[in-house]
């Protein structure tokens, strides 16, 4: 979630700056925000996809792992790494 908020704020601010430079700050904010969300979602996808062998990894034959299960695993793995274990 923080990745989404950061992408939205960072690219929204960059869009605002470009919009000020071009004379239309509202369009810049809108375009920057959309780009930020897309980049943040893609970064999240890459992080989760790198966790397993591929984007459609399965726990048991025929049962796909849900997005929330993968994100939970990523968070658990990060917590273990940050705690040294």
Residue pairs with C-beta under 8 A, 6 or more apart in sequence:
3 40
3 43
3 44
4 37
4 40
4 41
4 44
6 40
7 36
7 37
7 39
7 40
7 43
8 33
8 36
8 37
8 40
9 36
10 36
11 32
11 33
11 35
11 36
11 37
11 39
12 29
12 32
12 33
12 36
13 32
14 32
15 28
15 29
15 30
15 31
15 32
15 33
15 35
15 36
16 25
16 28
16 29
16 32
17 28
18 28
18 32
19 25
19 26
19 27
19 28
19 29
19 32
20 28
22 28
44 71
45 55
47 74
48 67
48 70
48 71
48 74
49 55
51 70
51 73
51 74
51 77
52 65
52 70
56 64
57 64
57 65
58 64
58 65
59 65
